[in-house]
Amino acid sequence: MNASELQSSYELVVVGGGPAGLAAATLAAKAGVQTVLFDENPGVGGQIYRGITNTPVADRAILGEDYWAGAVLASEAEASGATIVNGATVWSLDPNRLVGVSIAGQARMVKTQRVIVATGSMERPFPIPGWTLPGVMTAGAAQTVLKAQGLVPTGRTIMAGCGPLLWLLAAQLLRAGAKIEAILDTAPRINWLKAAMHLPGFLLSPYWSKGLALLREVKAKAPVIAAHRVEAHGKDKLSEVVFATGAGERRMKADLLLLHHGVVPNVNLAMAAGVAHRWNSRQLCFEPVVDADFATSLRGIAVAGDGAGIAGGTAAAERGRIAAIAAVQALRPAASVMDVQTVRQSLAREEMGRAFLDALYQPAPSFRRPTGDTIACRCEEVTARQVRDTADLGCEGPNQMKAFLRCGMGPCQGRLCGLTVTELIAEQRRSTPDEVGYYRLRPPVKPITLAELASLPKTEAERKAVER
């Protein structure tokens, strides 16, 4: 489908084709709601089920059965009657539910009565010395390459960080035949004390047995080393990784360093729309303020899935269904939908062990708040020292910091530096991230060309949506 084939309005627009978006679009379309799902990737699945309809990885054991469960969501969405548009970048959402979308170089504004934002999560920034060197990438990027292209690293590979995804990717790479020189576990030992109070719930959750099996599998095939400092060294590209352990500093030659410190909600679209957000002190990130149906502070706009707080793929799908049930009941009160209480009970089971994981894998402050000449904003090459010094001069928040240093004004629109800058300012000013706040985001939240903007129909409502 190209942009000119889009209708000017739909009853429901779903943004994002991950588990939450697929589940929401399927439920709404089956209930008779005119539904369109926009996803910027070539196929549906989001990050967790990326490539689910066309992955070249034929051996199901490599990616694991949890991955292949996404095929059911994808096939159900395909058969639901929802209009699914891939390669569609949503770059604007205004409070009146006017959605800006670009497809194959053409932009259009689509009016809708209800929006479910299911933009999922993104990896937390991991600003260490040398993290911008060629040869250093995130674990999520390596997983994307594995799922979508079936590619596996062949050089000397080191993984560093903490979180469930780190262990899952390690297992997947090892199953695919990769050799991992070392896994640098950066989770602070004190986290076990914080997590202990949540252990009973975790033992009753589905995470317990899966997580234990994953850890045993990885530790049997790759050395795991506790590290409290990690640096990437090299002249034009990565050549070695330097890390500190309880026994002192060590160095290892490396061709590839995969970094990961968990995932956080991708809040850019919802924030640009004006949705109220707050700081989650457990997950150390901003998240939208939502009610039990995942409705936000803006009428008709809901945020579902990991975009409303990290809970995992299965929980994301249940959240999408809850948001879709609310949309159906508002748009088609007489339509038949599944019992929402049953879905809520399933969601509660899926979220049961989350508090333990959040506490156990909370990154150490030194990995979240860099010092010295470590790059904080990659796009504008702003260092941690510059951010700290500017905060000491009286800069109170990220939006003022833009004027001083341009951080957050590059192509990523703050996705790679937002949390880092907020936490650095809060630390320097002896404040809190909630008080400091986040970047004030405006459309377009994704880069689009002037030609795409010029292709827009020229109505007054569309002009205001772009100019606000």
Phi, psi and omega in degrees: 000139173253173187299325182293341180274351178292145171285158181286340179209152175223157177291320182224131172248128175250127181253110179115131183252029173278193184302319180293314181295317179297314181295320180293313181296320180298310182297315182294315182296320179295334179276001177096006179279133178289108192237136171234138178245124177255131176219136186278351182273164180296334179219164181283170178130337184066199180286317186292327179245029184303135179074014188299333181268347184210022181298140177281355180283102185275330181283107185298334182293334184295310182271343176090155184294331178299325178294314185290346174297338178294338180297326178294314178300317181294316181291324177294320178295320179298323183271356189282338186100354176291145174278117182251120183243110176269162183068026183248116180263115176274116187246356180207143172213119181256166185300340178268014175065042170259120188254125175266126183222143177241134180225121177051044175084002178242136181253146177217154173253129183242127178270141180213158178274330181221145176231134169244110178275115181233055185278358171070213186240171172219162182286141178296140175304143181229069187281098176241162175305127178088008185288351177264001179292143168303135185103353175247127179212171180277157177297323180297322178295318178296323179292323176300314180297321179295312183290316187277324183242352180072024184268140182232136179297143181246343181275193179286111188249131175237139176247144181217142177133207179201164180121156182303321182297326180300315181288323178296313180296319178302315179297317181295318179294318179296319177296328182278357176104004179285156175248126179253120183294320180193152171245116181268105182275111185261004179295123180299139181299330182293343179299332180298324178293320179293325184280338187304323182293340180261004185298318181304316178295323180294320180295337179268356185268165177290347181290330191302299185291323180295315182295317180297317179297321180294315179298316180297319181298313183290315183293340177282344186241344184218142178291136178246126184235128176286128182223137179250003173210138180223134177224145175256127183240149178162158181275294179255345177202170180299132175234331177206158177246129178252131181214156182248134176240179177298339181265359180125190183275142177228157178229140177223132174296143182205146173257336183216130175239121180255121184252144177199129175228045178085179181239158180225159180300140173275099191260358191302313183293315181295319178295318180296331178286340181105012179293136178291137179232162177216163180276128175265107185287343178277317180264357176055058181196168173270144178219153180290149174277115183231159176263193185295338178261008180068022172284145183260189179288348179258128184301128176085359180245123177243155174236121183236167179079201182293345175294343178260009185129137188288127180215352179103166188296315182293318176296323179300317179298319179295321177297320177299320179295318179298315178297322180291322177300317178297320179294317179297316181296330178281323184271322182226075186305332183274353183290150179266127177227166179294159181293120184293330180294326177296320179293320180297322178295320177295320178297319180299322178295319182291328182273356189303319184265006187294320183300321178297314181295320179298318181288318184294322186252024176290122184295147178295149179306324183296335178272343180263332185235086185290170179230171172061221185270012175296132181293129174260316178248109184292318186300316183256005177054049178264131183271164177298321180299319179298318179295314181296315181297321180291324175296322178294334179283350179121001178293121190266342184198174183299328183288323172294323181299328176302316182294325181280316192235353182069007180295140182086003183254009181273189183301331183280351178055037175089359183296328183265355183225349188306308181293323180297313181296317178301312182291325178296315180296316180299318180294315182295324183265007182051047181240196177239155177303324178299319180287324181289318179083187184240174175303143171278111187262142179226157176290150000280135180276351172232146181299130172226159184274161174298327178297323178294317177297321181293338181280355181291141169299148188259071173260160182298318181297319181291324178297316181294324180295327180279324187273345188298000000 
